[in-house]
Amino acid sequence: MNFKRFLKWTVIVLAALFVLFSVLPYLIPLPQLTGNRRELAYVDSVFNEVGGIELHYRQWGGISGEERNVLLVHGLGCSTFSWRYTAPFLQESGYNIVAVDLPGFGLSERKQGFNHSSETRAELLWFLLEDLDPQARWDLVGHSMGGATVTAMALQKPEMVNSITLAAGALAYFEPSLVTSLLTYPPAGRWARIIGFRVLVNEKRVTQLLASAYGRNPAPDEVEGYYRPFTVENTDAVLVDLLNTAPAPLLDRVGTLTVPVFLIWGEDDRWVPLDQGKDLARLIDGAELVVLAGEGHAPMETAADLFNEELLRFLEETQPD
């Protein structure tokens, strides 16, 4: 076979593969997700449309301008369920609490094409909080991915913030990869919904991920609490939108924070290693870092008593006179 003929057949095969790649995903059904957000709601659930998207949140106590208000923001793949031990404890300690589900997570709306950047999330949460009480000041607590959100909030409106707490806060910047760039091509995004969701989101996989985050095997009720929101319609589309959203270089700006910062980390965190917490402590002037020995990525769940005591101590020390 001469070179020209070889080249011709190579082009034909590649074109056929491209057509197959582009057409086949539309012949394969998407995951059948039938979970209803309202049917999965808690007795204290509230749904509120802000900025064109419906957010779900739960509230413990009334919100007021008395500056004892705490916002709890979850991490990747999590929800208000993650704060089931922290929220009641802080309420009993005299604080007003709001725990919110970020767009696309928990019981908040899955809106396709949403920009999941920290800045966009922060703006939405300020709309929500100002709707609750425009005069209220807040202590912001963010876990993992939620740490980036509360950091962006504090940078946007420092005058409304008493303090921020980063529980294993994930602020590291990752450059977009070739794979994420390919997802802008619609058939590639549909493949991600078909394959990625089926591989990543099932009860067995959720159990494995929780075991990695907890540093122990999760109990059945813990698996159920995390898995149920994944059954909500269009959750598979969130994965694509997340990968398509450009990350924010917050590490370049954390040194400009003007509010007290508390860093609390599990010593054996496999997801956001302790070294990242130490880096933040060096970057943020006056930041306090507390390390919980033997704990993993979710100490507010696996070491709730110790986590809550340390958080309360910090909040009490930083409350305005």
N, C-alpha and C positions, 0 to 999 in steps of 0.2 A: 504494500500500500504506500503510495507516494505521500509526501508531506501535505500537499493541498487537500487530498482526499481525507487524510487523517484529521486535518483541521476542520474540514467541513462537517465530518461526523461528530467531532467534539463539540462544535457549536450546536448541532442539532440535539445532541444528548443534553447539553447544559440548558438549552431552551426548553426542552421537554420537562426536565427536572424543575425548572423555574415555574413553568405553567402548573405542574403538579403541586408544587409547594404553595402556589398562589390560589389554586382552585380547591384542592382537597379539604382544607380546613372548613370551608363553607358547606361541605357535604357531611361533616361530622357534627353531631349535636353538641351544643354547649352543656356544661354540667347542669343538672336539673335541681335548682335550688328553690325551695318552696317556703323557707322560713319567713314568717311575718313579724316585722319588727314590733308591732304593738302586741301581738300575741305572746311575744317573748319578754315583754316589759315587766319590770318590777312594780311592786305596789307603790313605790315612791317615784316612779319614772315620770319625767316631764319631756315633752317634745316641743321644740320651739324653732320656727324658721328664722334664720338670720343670714343675711348676705346671699339669699337665694338657695340656701340648703338647710334641710331640717336636721337640727342637732338634738341628740338625746342627752339628758343629764339627770342627775339625782341630787337632791338637796337635803341636808341635815341642818335644821335651824333656819332662822330668818336671816336675810342679808341686810346689813345696815352700814352706815358710814362710821361706825365705832371702831373700825380698823381691826376687827378680830375675825376676818373673813379669809378662808383658805380655799384655793382652787387646786384640785388634784387632776393631773393629766397623765394618762396611761402611756405605755410604750407600744412598740410594733406588735400587731396581732393581739393586743390586749383590749381592755374595756374598763368600765367602772367596776367590774367584778374584782379587778386587781386591788381595789382599795377597800374591800369588805371589812378589813380589820382596822384600818387607819381612820376612816371617816367616822364611825361611831365613837371611837376613842377620843378623837379631837372634839367632837360635839360634847361629850361628857366633860371635857376639860374646859369648856366655855367658848369654843370657837364655832363659827358658822361655816358650813362646808358645802361646796359644790364639787361634784365629781362629774366630768364630762367625757363623752365619747367623741373622739375626733372624727371628721368626715370619713366615711368609708369603713369605720370600725364600730364594734359593739352594736348598738341599736340606732346609730345615726345613719342618715341617708347615704346610699351609694349612688353618687352622681357621676356618670361616665364623663371623662375628659377633665375631671377636677384637677387643679394644680395643688399637689400635696406639699408644697414648700413650707418651711417653718414660718416664713413671713405671712403667707396666706392664711395658714392656720391661726397664727397669732391675731391677725386682724379680725377673723371670725369670732374668736373667743372674746376679744374686747367688745365686739358688738353685743355678744351674749351677756357679758358681765355688766355693761352699761345699761342694758335693758332691764336687768335685775335691780340695779341701784347705781345711777351715774355718779354718786358721791362716794361710793365705797372704795376703800383701799384694800389691797390684797397681798397675802402671802402666797406665792406661787410654788407648787410642788410638782415636779415632772420626773417621771421614770423613763429611763432609756431614751427612746425617740421623743417622748414627751418632754425630756429635758431641753431639747433644742427648741421646742415650741415655747416653753416658759421663758427661756433665755431671749428669744425673739420678742416676746411680750414685754419683758423688762427693758429691752433696748428701745422698743417703740414708745412706751409710756412709763418711764421711770417714776414720774410723779404720782402714779397710781399704785405703786408697788412698795410694800414694806420690806420684802425679802424674797429670795428664791432659793429653793432646795433642789439640788440635782441628785436624784437617786440613780446611780450608775448612768448618769446623763450621757447620751450618745451625741456628741457635738463634732466628732471627727468628720472631715471632708473627704469624699470619695469622688474621683473623676469619673464621668460617664464612660462606660466601656463600649466596645463594638456591639456587644449583644444588646445593650439598652438602646443604642442608636438604631439598630435594626427594628426594634419594636415600634418605631414610628411608621413602619410599613404595615398597613392594616392586616394583611394575611399573617404576618409574623406575630402581631398582637393577638390575633385569634388563636394561633397555635399556642401561645403562652397561656391563654385562658383554658384551652382544652387540656394541654399536657401539664402545665405548671400547677394548676389548681388540683387536678386529680392526684398528682404526686405529693404535693405539699399539704393539702388540707383533707385529712380524714382522721378518724379518731385515733388510729394507731400512730400516725405521724404527730398529731397533737400531743399524745402521751410521750413520745420520744423527745419532742422539743421542750415540753415542760420538765421532764427529767433532767435535761441538760441545763435548763435555767435554774431549777430548784436545787440541783445537786443531790436529789433523792427521787424515788419513784412517786409520782403524783397519785393522790387518792381519786377514786371515781368521780366524786363531786367536783373536784378541781378540774378534771378533764372535761366534764360536762359544762362547767362554767365558761371555759374557754372555747369549747367546740361549738356550742349553740349559736353564737353570732355568725360563725362561718357558714351557716345554713341559709342565711338571708339572701334573697334574690339579688343578683348582680355583684355579690362579693368577689366573684372571679375576675370581674373587670377592674377591681381596685388594684390587683397585683400589677396589671399593665400600666395603669396610671401612676402608681408609685415608682415604677422603674423609669417611666418617661419624665418624671419631675426632676428638674435640675436641683441638686443639693445646694444648701446655703453655706458659705464659708464663715460660719459663726465663730470659729476659733480665732479669726483675725480681729474680732470685735469684742470678745469677752473681757478683754482687759479694760474696756471703757465702761463696764458696769458700775453703777454708782449706788447700788443697794447691797446689803449684806448677803453673802452667798454661803450656803451650807452644802458640802459635798459628802454624801454617805454612800459607801461602797462595800460590797461583799468581797472579802479577801480572795475568794476563789472564783470570782466572776469569769466565766468562759466567753461571755458574749461581748461585754464591754470591759476589757481587762482593767485591773486596778491601776496600771501604769497610766491609763488615760485620765483617771481621777487625779493622780499625782501631777500630771501635766497641767490640768486645769487649776490645781492649787497653786502652781507656780505662775500661771498666766494671770490669775485674778487676785489682785491685791487684797489682802485681808481675808481671803476665803478660808473657811475651816473644813478640814477633811477628817471624817471619822470612818475607820475601817472596822467592819464587823467580822471577827475571826471565824473562819470556816464556812462563811456564807457565800451563796452564789449570786445570781443576777437579780433575784426578786426577794430581797430581805424583808420587804414590807409584808410578805406572805409567809416566808419560811422562818423568820425571826421577828414576828410581829411585835411582841412585847418590847424587845430591845430597840427595834426601829422606832416604834412609837414614842418611847421614852426619850430617845435622842432627838427626834424631831420636835417634840414638845419643849424640851429644854431650849433648843435653838429658838423656837418661836417666842418663848417667854422672854428670853434674853434680848430679843430684837424688837419687841413690841414698843411702839412710841409711848413716851410718858403721858 
